[in-house]
Amino acid sequence: MTTRLNFVQEKMRYFTTELLVSMEEARPILARIQERSSQTFANSTSVLTAFSMSCRLTHSSGE
């Protein structure tokens, strides 16, 4: 029973270590994704604002 328990504990330590290493490796990738998402949001906001202003100018000049 002790041998089986030691085996399970060793496997749990191994998988925990692997998971932590994977998370550390993923951190820069996640940071780049977040940065791109922020840039995309900012660009979209700028385009939508410009479009809205353009529509407002176009429709207000005829009145």
mmCIF file of the N, C-alpha and C atoms, coordinates in Angstrom:
data_MODEL
# 
_entry.id   MODEL 
# 
loop_
_atom_site.group_PDB 
_atom_site.id 
_atom_site.type_symbol 
_atom_site.label_atom_id 
_atom_site.label_alt_id 
_atom_site.label_comp_id 
_atom_site.label_asym_id 
_atom_site.label_entity_id 
_atom_site.label_seq_id 
_atom_site.pdbx_PDB_ins_code 
_atom_site.Cartn_x 
_atom_site.Cartn_y 
_atom_site.Cartn_z 
_atom_site.occupancy 
_atom_site.B_iso_or_equiv 
_atom_site.pdbx_formal_charge 
_atom_site.auth_seq_id 
_atom_site.auth_comp_id 
_atom_site.auth_asym_id 
_atom_site.auth_atom_id 
_atom_site.pdbx_PDB_model_num 
ATOM 1   N N  . MET A 1 1  ? 0.835   -1.207 0.000   1.00 0.00 ? 1  MET A N  1 
ATOM 2   C CA . MET A 1 1  ? 0.000   0.000  0.000   1.00 0.00 ? 1  MET A CA 1 
ATOM 3   C C  . MET A 1 1  ? 0.870   1.257  0.000   1.00 0.00 ? 1  MET A C  1 
ATOM 4   N N  . THR A 1 2  ? 1.925   1.235  0.788   1.00 0.00 ? 2  THR A N  1 
ATOM 5   C CA . THR A 1 2  ? 2.818   2.392  0.856   1.00 0.00 ? 2  THR A CA 1 
ATOM 6   C C  . THR A 1 2  ? 3.482   2.645  -0.488  1.00 0.00 ? 2  THR A C  1 
ATOM 7   N N  . THR A 1 3  ? 3.852   1.574  -1.186  1.00 0.00 ? 3  THR A N  1 
ATOM 8   C CA . THR A 1 3  ? 4.493   1.719  -2.487  1.00 0.00 ? 3  THR A CA 1 
ATOM 9   C C  . THR A 1 3  ? 3.529   2.379  -3.480  1.00 0.00 ? 3  THR A C  1 
ATOM 10  N N  . ARG A 1 4  ? 2.307   1.945  -3.465  1.00 0.00 ? 4  ARG A N  1 
ATOM 11  C CA . ARG A 1 4  ? 1.286   2.527  -4.356  1.00 0.00 ? 4  ARG A CA 1 
ATOM 12  C C  . ARG A 1 4  ? 1.064   4.006  -4.033  1.00 0.00 ? 4  ARG A C  1 
ATOM 13  N N  . LEU A 1 5  ? 1.000   4.328  -2.743  1.00 0.00 ? 5  LEU A N  1 
ATOM 14  C CA . LEU A 1 5  ? 0.826   5.705  -2.312  1.00 0.00 ? 5  LEU A CA 1 
ATOM 15  C C  . LEU A 1 5  ? 2.019   6.553  -2.739  1.00 0.00 ? 5  LEU A C  1 
ATOM 16  N N  . ASN A 1 6  ? 3.220   6.023  -2.587  1.00 0.00 ? 6  ASN A N  1 
ATOM 17  C CA . ASN A 1 6  ? 4.419   6.757  -3.015  1.00 0.00 ? 6  ASN A CA 1 
ATOM 18  C C  . ASN A 1 6  ? 4.402   6.988  -4.524  1.00 0.00 ? 6  ASN A C  1 
ATOM 19  N N  . PHE A 1 7  ? 3.969   5.972  -5.263  1.00 0.00 ? 7  PHE A N  1 
ATOM 20  C CA . PHE A 1 7  ? 3.885   6.098  -6.717  1.00 0.00 ? 7  PHE A CA 1 
ATOM 21  C C  . PHE A 1 7  ? 2.915   7.216  -7.103  1.00 0.00 ? 7  PHE A C  1 
ATOM 22  N N  . VAL A 1 8  ? 1.742   7.222  -6.476  1.00 0.00 ? 8  VAL A N  1 
ATOM 23  C CA . VAL A 1 8  ? 0.732   8.242  -6.770  1.00 0.00 ? 8  VAL A CA 1 
ATOM 24  C C  . VAL A 1 8  ? 1.239   9.630  -6.386  1.00 0.00 ? 8  VAL A C  1 
ATOM 25  N N  . GLN A 1 9  ? 1.881   9.744  -5.234  1.00 0.00 ? 9  GLN A N  1 
ATOM 26  C CA . GLN A 1 9  ? 2.419   11.040 -4.803  1.00 0.00 ? 9  GLN A CA 1 
ATOM 27  C C  . GLN A 1 9  ? 3.498   11.530 -5.763  1.00 0.00 ? 9  GLN A C  1 
ATOM 28  N N  . GLU A 1 10 ? 4.334   10.626 -6.227  1.00 0.00 ? 10 GLU A N  1 
ATOM 29  C CA . GLU A 1 10 ? 5.395   10.999 -7.168  1.00 0.00 ? 10 GLU A CA 1 
ATOM 30  C C  . GLU A 1 10 ? 4.791   11.479 -8.490  1.00 0.00 ? 10 GLU A C  1 
ATOM 31  N N  . LYS A 1 11 ? 3.781   10.773 -8.962  1.00 0.00 ? 11 LYS A N  1 
ATOM 32  C CA . LYS A 1 11 ? 3.115   11.187 -10.202 1.00 0.00 ? 11 LYS A CA 1 
ATOM 33  C C  . LYS A 1 11 ? 2.441   12.551 -10.035 1.00 0.00 ? 11 LYS A C  1 
ATOM 34  N N  . MET A 1 12 ? 1.826   12.781 -8.887  1.00 0.00 ? 12 MET A N  1 
ATOM 35  C CA . MET A 1 12 ? 1.191   14.072 -8.630  1.00 0.00 ? 12 MET A CA 1 
ATOM 36  C C  . MET A 1 12 ? 2.228   15.189 -8.612  1.00 0.00 ? 12 MET A C  1 
ATOM 37  N N  . ARG A 1 13 ? 3.372   14.942 -8.000  1.00 0.00 ? 13 ARG A N  1 
ATOM 38  C CA . ARG A 1 13 ? 4.447   15.950 -8.002  1.00 0.00 ? 13 ARG A CA 1 
ATOM 39  C C  . ARG A 1 13 ? 4.928   16.229 -9.418  1.00 0.00 ? 13 ARG A C  1 
ATOM 40  N N  . TYR A 1 14 ? 5.070   15.168 -10.201 1.00 0.00 ? 14 TYR A N  1 
ATOM 41  C CA . TYR A 1 14 ? 5.525   15.321 -11.584 1.00 0.00 ? 14 TYR A CA 1 
ATOM 42  C C  . TYR A 1 14 ? 4.541   16.179 -12.386 1.00 0.00 ? 14 TYR A C  1 
ATOM 43  N N  . PHE A 1 15 ? 3.247   15.840 -12.312 1.00 0.00 ? 15 PHE A N  1 
ATOM 44  C CA . PHE A 1 15 ? 2.252   16.581 -13.076 1.00 0.00 ? 15 PHE A CA 1 
ATOM 45  C C  . PHE A 1 15 ? 2.110   18.014 -12.575 1.00 0.00 ? 15 PHE A C  1 
ATOM 46  N N  . THR A 1 16 ? 2.239   18.223 -11.283 1.00 0.00 ? 16 THR A N  1 
ATOM 47  C CA . THR A 1 16 ? 2.183   19.575 -10.737 1.00 0.00 ? 16 THR A CA 1 
ATOM 48  C C  . THR A 1 16 ? 3.348   20.402 -11.265 1.00 0.00 ? 16 THR A C  1 
ATOM 49  N N  . THR A 1 17 ? 4.539   19.810 -11.283 1.00 0.00 ? 17 THR A N  1 
ATOM 50  C CA . THR A 1 17 ? 5.722   20.499 -11.807 1.00 0.00 ? 17 THR A CA 1 
ATOM 51  C C  . THR A 1 17 ? 5.543   20.809 -13.283 1.00 0.00 ? 17 THR A C  1 
ATOM 52  N N  . GLU A 1 18 ? 5.049   19.836 -14.043 1.00 0.00 ? 18 GLU A N  1 
ATOM 53  C CA . GLU A 1 18 ? 4.826   20.044 -15.474 1.00 0.00 ? 18 GLU A CA 1 
ATOM 54  C C  . GLU A 1 18 ? 3.811   21.160 -15.717 1.00 0.00 ? 18 GLU A C  1 
ATOM 55  N N  . LEU A 1 19 ? 2.768   21.179 -14.927 1.00 0.00 ? 19 LEU A N  1 
ATOM 56  C CA . LEU A 1 19 ? 1.743   22.205 -15.071 1.00 0.00 ? 19 LEU A CA 1 
ATOM 57  C C  . LEU A 1 19 ? 2.314   23.588 -14.782 1.00 0.00 ? 19 LEU A C  1 
ATOM 58  N N  . LEU A 1 20 ? 3.112   23.706 -13.731 1.00 0.00 ? 20 LEU A N  1 
ATOM 59  C CA . LEU A 1 20 ? 3.706   25.001 -13.390 1.00 0.00 ? 20 LEU A CA 1 
ATOM 60  C C  . LEU A 1 20 ? 4.660   25.468 -14.476 1.00 0.00 ? 20 LEU A C  1 
ATOM 61  N N  . VAL A 1 21 ? 5.452   24.549 -15.020 1.00 0.00 ? 21 VAL A N  1 
ATOM 62  C CA . VAL A 1 21 ? 6.375   24.909 -16.104 1.00 0.00 ? 21 VAL A CA 1 
ATOM 63  C C  . VAL A 1 21 ? 5.580   25.366 -17.319 1.00 0.00 ? 21 VAL A C  1 
ATOM 64  N N  . SER A 1 22 ? 4.507   24.641 -17.636 1.00 0.00 ? 22 SER A N  1 
ATOM 65  C CA . SER A 1 22 ? 3.669   25.016 -18.787 1.00 0.00 ? 22 SER A CA 1 
ATOM 66  C C  . SER A 1 22 ? 3.063   26.397 -18.595 1.00 0.00 ? 22 SER A C  1 
ATOM 67  N N  . MET A 1 23 ? 2.629   26.698 -17.374 1.00 0.00 ? 23 MET A N  1 
ATOM 68  C CA . MET A 1 23 ? 2.042   28.007 -17.104 1.00 0.00 ? 23 MET A CA 1 
ATOM 69  C C  . MET A 1 23 ? 3.079   29.106 -17.264 1.00 0.00 ? 23 MET A C  1 
ATOM 70  N N  . GLU A 1 24 ? 4.304   28.857 -16.819 1.00 0.00 ? 24 GLU A N  1 
ATOM 71  C CA . GLU A 1 24 ? 5.367   29.855 -16.974 1.00 0.00 ? 24 GLU A CA 1 
ATOM 72  C C  . GLU A 1 24 ? 5.688   30.075 -18.448 1.00 0.00 ? 24 GLU A C  1 
ATOM 73  N N  . GLU A 1 25 ? 5.692   29.000 -19.226 1.00 0.00 ? 25 GLU A N  1 
ATOM 74  C CA . GLU A 1 25 ? 5.962   29.132 -20.657 1.00 0.00 ? 25 GLU A CA 1 
ATOM 75  C C  . GLU A 1 25 ? 4.821   29.853 -21.368 1.00 0.00 ? 25 GLU A C  1 
ATOM 76  N N  . ALA A 1 26 ? 3.615   29.687 -20.877 1.00 0.00 ? 26 ALA A N  1 
ATOM 77  C CA . ALA A 1 26 ? 2.452   30.308 -21.520 1.00 0.00 ? 26 ALA A CA 1 
ATOM 78  C C  . ALA A 1 26 ? 2.314   31.783 -21.178 1.00 0.00 ? 26 ALA A C  1 
ATOM 79  N N  . ARG A 1 27 ? 2.916   32.205 -20.090 1.00 0.00 ? 27 ARG A N  1 
ATOM 80  C CA . ARG A 1 27 ? 2.749   33.590 -19.638 1.00 0.00 ? 27 ARG A CA 1 
ATOM 81  C C  . ARG A 1 27 ? 3.094   34.637 -20.704 1.00 0.00 ? 27 ARG A C  1 
ATOM 82  N N  . PRO A 1 28 ? 4.255   34.548 -21.394 1.00 0.00 ? 28 PRO A N  1 
ATOM 83  C CA . PRO A 1 28 ? 4.551   35.553 -22.426 1.00 0.00 ? 28 PRO A CA 1 
ATOM 84  C C  . PRO A 1 28 ? 3.575   35.499 -23.603 1.00 0.00 ? 28 PRO A C  1 
ATOM 85  N N  . ILE A 1 29 ? 3.114   34.298 -23.932 1.00 0.00 ? 29 ILE A N  1 
ATOM 86  C CA . ILE A 1 29 ? 2.158   34.159 -25.028 1.00 0.00 ? 29 ILE A CA 1 
ATOM 87  C C  . ILE A 1 29 ? 0.844   34.832 -24.656 1.00 0.00 ? 29 ILE A C  1 
ATOM 88  N N  . LEU A 1 30 ? 0.382   34.601 -23.432 1.00 0.00 ? 30 LEU A N  1 
ATOM 89  C CA . LEU A 1 30 ? -0.853  35.232 -22.969 1.00 0.00 ? 30 LEU A CA 1 
ATOM 90  C C  . LEU A 1 30 ? -0.713  36.752 -22.909 1.00 0.00 ? 30 LEU A C  1 
ATOM 91  N N  . ALA A 1 31 ? 0.463   37.218 -22.528 1.00 0.00 ? 31 ALA A N  1 
ATOM 92  C CA . ALA A 1 31 ? 0.696   38.671 -22.479 1.00 0.00 ? 31 ALA A CA 1 
ATOM 93  C C  . ALA A 1 31 ? 0.593   39.274 -23.876 1.00 0.00 ? 31 ALA A C  1 
ATOM 94  N N  . ARG A 1 32 ? 1.162   38.583 -24.885 1.00 0.00 ? 32 ARG A N  1 
ATOM 95  C CA . ARG A 1 32 ? 1.073   39.079 -26.262 1.00 0.00 ? 32 ARG A CA 1 
ATOM 96  C C  . ARG A 1 32 ? -0.370  39.075 -26.762 1.00 0.00 ? 32 ARG A C  1 
ATOM 97  N N  . ILE A 1 33 ? -1.119  38.036 -26.413 1.00 0.00 ? 33 ILE A N  1 
ATOM 98  C CA . ILE A 1 33 ? -2.525  37.974 -26.824 1.00 0.00 ? 33 ILE A CA 1 
ATOM 99  C C  . ILE A 1 33 ? -3.302  39.125 -26.193 1.00 0.00 ? 33 ILE A C  1 
ATOM 100 N N  . GLN A 1 34 ? -3.055  39.370 -24.912 1.00 0.00 ? 34 GLN A N  1 
ATOM 101 C CA . GLN A 1 34 ? -3.747  40.464 -24.230 1.00 0.00 ? 34 GLN A CA 1 
ATOM 102 C C  . GLN A 1 34 ? -3.371  41.806 -24.845 1.00 0.00 ? 34 GLN A C  1 
ATOM 103 N N  . GLU A 1 35 ? -2.093  41.981 -25.173 1.00 0.00 ? 35 GLU A N  1 
ATOM 104 C CA . GLU A 1 35 ? -1.644  43.231 -25.788 1.00 0.00 ? 35 GLU A CA 1 
ATOM 105 C C  . GLU A 1 35 ? -2.315  43.435 -27.143 1.00 0.00 ? 35 GLU A C  1 
ATOM 106 N N  . ARG A 1 36 ? -2.375  42.373 -27.942 1.00 0.00 ? 36 ARG A N  1 
ATOM 107 C CA . ARG A 1 36 ? -3.022  42.483 -29.249 1.00 0.00 ? 36 ARG A CA 1 
ATOM 108 C C  . ARG A 1 36 ? -4.506  42.770 -29.101 1.00 0.00 ? 36 ARG A C  1 
ATOM 109 N N  . SER A 1 37 ? -5.138  42.144 -28.129 1.00 0.00 ? 37 SER A N  1 
ATOM 110 C CA . SER A 1 37 ? -6.563  42.390 -27.907 1.00 0.00 ? 37 SER A CA 1 
ATOM 111 C C  . SER A 1 37 ? -6.798  43.846 -27.547 1.00 0.00 ? 37 SER A C  1 
ATOM 112 N N  . SER A 1 38 ? -5.927  44.397 -26.700 1.00 0.00 ? 38 SER A N  1 
ATOM 113 C CA . SER A 1 38 ? -6.055  45.805 -26.309 1.00 0.00 ? 38 SER A CA 1 
ATOM 114 C C  . SER A 1 38 ? -5.853  46.711 -27.518 1.00 0.00 ? 38 SER A C  1 
ATOM 115 N N  . GLN A 1 39 ? -4.856  46.376 -28.347 1.00 0.00 ? 39 GLN A N  1 
ATOM 116 C CA . GLN A 1 39 ? -4.602  47.178 -29.542 1.00 0.00 ? 39 GLN A CA 1 
ATOM 117 C C  . GLN A 1 39 ? -5.785  47.103 -30.504 1.00 0.00 ? 39 GLN A C  1 
ATOM 118 N N  . THR A 1 40 ? -6.326  45.902 -30.685 1.00 0.00 ? 40 THR A N  1 
ATOM 119 C CA . THR A 1 40 ? -7.465  45.722 -31.576 1.00 0.00 ? 40 THR A CA 1 
ATOM 120 C C  . THR A 1 40 ? -8.664  46.513 -31.075 1.00 0.00 ? 40 THR A C  1 
ATOM 121 N N  . PHE A 1 41 ? -8.901  46.456 -29.773 1.00 0.00 ? 41 PHE A N  1 
ATOM 122 C CA . PHE A 1 41 ? -10.011 47.210 -29.186 1.00 0.00 ? 41 PHE A CA 1 
ATOM 123 C C  . PHE A 1 41 ? -9.814  48.705 -29.395 1.00 0.00 ? 41 PHE A C  1 
ATOM 124 N N  . ALA A 1 42 ? -8.581  49.185 -29.155 1.00 0.00 ? 42 ALA A N  1 
ATOM 125 C CA . ALA A 1 42 ? -8.299  50.618 -29.330 1.00 0.00 ? 42 ALA A CA 1 
ATOM 126 C C  . ALA A 1 42 ? -8.484  51.029 -30.785 1.00 0.00 ? 42 ALA A C  1 
ATOM 127 N N  . ASN A 1 43 ? -7.993  50.205 -31.713 1.00 0.00 ? 43 ASN A N  1 
ATOM 128 C CA . ASN A 1 43 ? -8.154  50.519 -33.138 1.00 0.00 ? 43 ASN A CA 1 
ATOM 129 C C  . ASN A 1 43 ? -9.617  50.519 -33.541 1.00 0.00 ? 43 ASN A C  1 
ATOM 130 N N  . SER A 1 44 ? -10.358 49.541 -33.068 1.00 0.00 ? 44 SER A N  1 
ATOM 131 C CA . SER A 1 44 ? -11.787 49.467 -33.393 1.00 0.00 ? 44 SER A CA 1 
ATOM 132 C C  . SER A 1 44 ? -12.524 50.675 -32.846 1.00 0.00 ? 44 SER A C  1 
ATOM 133 N N  . THR A 1 45 ? -12.176 51.069 -31.644 1.00 0.00 ? 45 THR A N  1 
ATOM 134 C CA . THR A 1 45 ? -12.808 52.237 -31.032 1.00 0.00 ? 45 THR A CA 1 
ATOM 135 C C  . THR A 1 45 ? -12.521 53.488 -31.851 1.00 0.00 ? 45 THR A C  1 
ATOM 136 N N  . SER A 1 46 ? -11.291 53.634 -32.309 1.00 0.00 ? 46 SER A N  1 
ATOM 137 C CA . SER A 1 46 ? -10.927 54.796 -33.125 1.00 0.00 ? 46 SER A CA 1 
ATOM 138 C C  . SER A 1 46 ? -11.693 54.810 -34.440 1.00 0.00 ? 46 SER A C  1 
ATOM 139 N N  . VAL A 1 47 ? -11.778 53.655 -35.078 1.00 0.00 ? 47 VAL A N  1 
ATOM 140 C CA . VAL A 1 47 ? -12.491 53.567 -36.361 1.00 0.00 ? 47 VAL A CA 1 
ATOM 141 C C  . VAL A 1 47 ? -13.972 53.869 -36.161 1.00 0.00 ? 47 VAL A C  1 
ATOM 142 N N  . LEU A 1 48 ? -14.570 53.299 -35.127 1.00 0.00 ? 48 LEU A N  1 
ATOM 143 C CA . LEU A 1 48 ? -15.990 53.546 -34.876 1.00 0.00 ? 48 LEU A CA 1 
ATOM 144 C C  . LEU A 1 48 ? -16.264 55.016 -34.533 1.00 0.00 ? 48 LEU A C  1 
ATOM 145 N N  . THR A 1 49 ? -15.365 55.620 -33.782 1.00 0.00 ? 49 THR A N  1 
ATOM 146 C CA . THR A 1 49 ? -15.521 57.035 -33.452 1.00 0.00 ? 49 THR A CA 1 
ATOM 147 C C  . THR A 1 49 ? -15.437 57.896 -34.710 1.00 0.00 ? 49 THR A C  1 
ATOM 148 N N  . ALA A 1 50 ? -14.455 57.595 -35.565 1.00 0.00 ? 50 ALA A N  1 
ATOM 149 C CA . ALA A 1 50 ? -14.302 58.353 -36.811 1.00 0.00 ? 50 ALA A CA 1 
ATOM 150 C C  . ALA A 1 50 ? -15.526 58.161 -37.708 1.00 0.00 ? 50 ALA A C  1 
ATOM 151 N N  . PHE A 1 51 ? -16.019 56.933 -37.788 1.00 0.00 ? 51 PHE A N  1 
ATOM 152 C CA . PHE A 1 51 ? -17.204 56.654 -38.600 1.00 0.00 ? 51 PHE A CA 1 
ATOM 153 C C  . PHE A 1 51 ? -18.420 57.412 -38.067 1.00 0.00 ? 51 PHE A C  1 
ATOM 154 N N  . SER A 1 52 ? -18.578 57.392 -36.762 1.00 0.00 ? 52 SER A N  1 
ATOM 155 C CA . SER A 1 52 ? -19.704 58.089 -36.144 1.00 0.00 ? 52 SER A CA 1 
ATOM 156 C C  . SER A 1 52 ? -19.629 59.589 -36.411 1.00 0.00 ? 52 SER A C  1 
ATOM 157 N N  . MET A 1 53 ? -18.439 60.155 -36.283 1.00 0.00 ? 53 MET A N  1 
ATOM 158 C CA . MET A 1 53 ? -18.279 61.592 -36.540 1.00 0.00 ? 53 MET A CA 1 
ATOM 159 C C  . MET A 1 53 ? -18.551 61.911 -38.004 1.00 0.00 ? 53 MET A C  1 
ATOM 160 N N  . SER A 1 54 ? -18.093 61.019 -38.893 1.00 0.00 ? 54 SER A N  1 
ATOM 161 C CA . SER A 1 54 ? -18.310 61.227 -40.317 1.00 0.00 ? 54 SER A CA 1 
ATOM 162 C C  . SER A 1 54 ? -19.801 61.204 -40.641 1.00 0.00 ? 54 SER A C  1 
ATOM 163 N N  . CYS A 1 55 ? -20.517 60.237 -40.072 1.00 0.00 ? 55 CYS A N  1 
ATOM 164 C CA . CYS A 1 55 ? -21.966 60.159 -40.299 1.00 0.00 ? 55 CYS A CA 1 
ATOM 165 C C  . CYS A 1 55 ? -22.664 61.396 -39.763 1.00 0.00 ? 55 CYS A C  1 
ATOM 166 N N  . ARG A 1 56 ? -22.241 61.816 -38.594 1.00 0.00 ? 56 ARG A N  1 
ATOM 167 C CA . ARG A 1 56 ? -22.861 62.988 -37.983 1.00 0.00 ? 56 ARG A CA 1 
ATOM 168 C C  . ARG A 1 56 ? -22.631 64.230 -38.849 1.00 0.00 ? 56 ARG A C  1 
ATOM 169 N N  . LEU A 1 57 ? -21.410 64.403 -39.361 1.00 0.00 ? 57 LEU A N  1 
ATOM 170 C CA . LEU A 1 57 ? -21.108 65.553 -40.213 1.00 0.00 ? 57 LEU A CA 1 
ATOM 171 C C  . LEU A 1 57 ? -21.882 65.483 -41.519 1.00 0.00 ? 57 LEU A C  1 
ATOM 172 N N  . THR A 1 58 ? -21.961 64.290 -42.099 1.00 0.00 ? 58 THR A N  1 
ATOM 173 C CA . THR A 1 58 ? -22.663 64.123 -43.375 1.00 0.00 ? 58 THR A CA 1 
ATOM 174 C C  . THR A 1 58 ? -24.140 64.456 -43.235 1.00 0.00 ? 58 THR A C  1 
ATOM 175 N N  . HIS A 1 59 ? -24.760 63.964 -42.190 1.00 0.00 ? 59 HIS A N  1 
ATOM 176 C CA . HIS A 1 59 ? -26.212 64.160 -42.050 1.00 0.00 ? 59 HIS A CA 1 
ATOM 177 C C  . HIS A 1 59 ? -26.572 65.518 -41.442 1.00 0.00 ? 59 HIS A C  1 
ATOM 178 N N  . SER A 1 60 ? -25.636 66.146 -40.761 1.00 0.00 ? 60 SER A N  1 
ATOM 179 C CA . SER A 1 60 ? -25.964 67.440 -40.173 1.00 0.00 ? 60 SER A CA 1 
ATOM 180 C C  . SER A 1 60 ? -25.786 68.568 -41.186 1.00 0.00 ? 60 SER A C  1 
ATOM 181 N N  . SER A 1 61 ? -24.987 68.371 -42.232 1.00 0.00 ? 61 SER A N  1 
ATOM 182 C CA . SER A 1 61 ? -24.757 69.443 -43.202 1.00 0.00 ? 61 SER A CA 1 
ATOM 183 C C  . SER A 1 61 ? -25.970 69.665 -44.108 1.00 0.00 ? 61 SER A C  1 
ATOM 184 N N  . GLY A 1 62 ? -26.825 68.661 -44.263 1.00 0.00 ? 62 GLY A N  1 
ATOM 185 C CA . GLY A 1 62 ? -28.006 68.824 -45.120 1.00 0.00 ? 62 GLY A CA 1 
ATOM 186 C C  . GLY A 1 62 ? -29.176 69.453 -44.412 1.00 0.00 ? 62 GLY A C  1 
ATOM 187 N N  . GLU A 1 63 ? -29.097 69.603 -43.127 1.00 0.00 ? 63 GLU A N  1 
ATOM 188 C CA . GLU A 1 63 ? -30.243 70.146 -42.382 1.00 0.00 ? 63 GLU A CA 1 
ATOM 189 C C  . GLU A 1 63 ? -30.190 71.636 -42.276 1.00 0.00 ? 63 GLU A C  1 
# 
